[in-house]
Amino acid sequence: MEDLHESLQLRRKLLGDRHPDIAYSFNNLAVLRYNQNRYDEAEALFLQALEIRESVLGSNHPYTQGTKDSIAYLRANQGKRKKEK
């Protein structure tokens, strides 16, 4: 986990905050948080990745669409978990 944070910080320093690789790091951190059942954090990270990808790559780019799919999947599963409680 620490490696992903270090990677994000290094990429931000080298590439700036609006580079597609920054979105890639946010996306990877989001997947990690999802797998740790830290869904609110995962959603926030996916949304950061989405914002960068939409502005840099466009709404119809496959990476942007993939992030949208991840957010939809996360939200659908959150709804299922709430119903199970």
C-alpha positions as CSV (number, residue, x, y, z in Angstrom):
1,M,0.0,0.0,0.0
2,E,2.8,2.4,0.9
3,D,4.3,1.8,-2.6
4,L,1.1,3.0,-4.3
5,H,1.1,6.2,-2.2
6,E,4.8,6.8,-3.0
7,S,4.2,6.1,-6.7
8,L,1.3,8.7,-6.7
9,Q,3.5,11.3,-5.0
10,L,6.4,10.8,-7.3
11,R,4.2,10.9,-10.4
12,R,2.6,14.1,-9.2
13,K,6.0,15.7,-8.6
14,L,7.3,14.7,-12.1
15,L,4.1,15.0,-14.2
16,G,1.8,17.4,-12.4
17,D,-1.7,16.9,-11.2
18,R,-3.5,16.6,-14.6
19,H,-1.5,13.8,-16.3
20,P,-3.2,10.5,-17.2
21,D,-0.7,8.6,-15.1
22,I,-2.0,10.4,-12.0
23,A,-5.4,9.1,-12.8
24,Y,-3.9,5.6,-13.1
25,S,-2.4,5.9,-9.6
26,F,-5.8,7.1,-8.2
27,N,-7.5,4.2,-9.9
28,N,-5.0,1.7,-8.5
29,L,-5.5,3.1,-5.0
30,A,-9.2,2.9,-5.4
31,V,-9.1,-0.7,-6.3
32,L,-6.9,-1.4,-3.2
33,R,-9.3,0.5,-0.9
34,Y,-12.2,-1.4,-2.5
35,N,-10.5,-4.7,-1.8
36,Q,-9.9,-3.6,1.8
37,N,-13.7,-2.9,2.1
38,R,-13.0,0.8,2.5
39,Y,-15.7,1.7,0.0
40,D,-16.1,5.5,0.7
41,E,-12.4,6.0,0.2
42,A,-12.4,3.9,-2.9
43,E,-15.3,5.9,-4.4
44,A,-13.5,9.2,-3.7
45,L,-10.4,7.9,-5.4
46,F,-12.3,6.6,-8.4
47,L,-14.0,10.0,-8.7
48,Q,-10.6,11.8,-8.7
49,A,-9.4,9.4,-11.4
50,L,-12.6,10.0,-13.4
51,E,-12.3,13.8,-13.2
52,I,-8.7,13.7,-14.6
53,R,-9.5,11.2,-17.3
54,E,-12.6,13.1,-18.5
55,S,-10.7,16.3,-18.7
56,V,-7.5,14.9,-20.3
57,L,-8.7,11.9,-22.3
58,G,-12.4,12.8,-22.9
59,S,-15.6,11.1,-21.9
60,N,-15.6,8.4,-24.5
61,H,-12.0,7.2,-23.9
62,P,-11.8,3.5,-22.9
63,Y,-10.0,4.4,-19.6
64,T,-12.6,7.0,-18.8
65,Q,-15.4,4.4,-19.5
66,G,-13.6,1.8,-17.4
67,T,-13.5,4.2,-14.4
68,K,-17.2,4.9,-14.9
69,D,-17.9,1.2,-14.9
70,S,-15.8,0.8,-11.7
71,I,-17.8,3.5,-9.9
72,A,-21.1,1.9,-11.1
73,Y,-20.0,-1.5,-9.9
74,L,-18.9,-0.1,-6.5
75,R,-22.2,1.8,-6.0
76,A,-24.3,-1.2,-7.0
77,N,-22.4,-3.4,-4.5
78,Q,-22.8,-0.8,-1.8
79,G,-26.5,-0.9,-2.4
80,K,-26.5,-4.7,-2.1
81,R,-24.5,-4.5,1.2
82,K,-26.9,-2.0,2.7
83,K,-29.9,-4.3,1.9
84,E,-28.1,-7.2,3.5
85,K,-27.7,-5.4,6.9
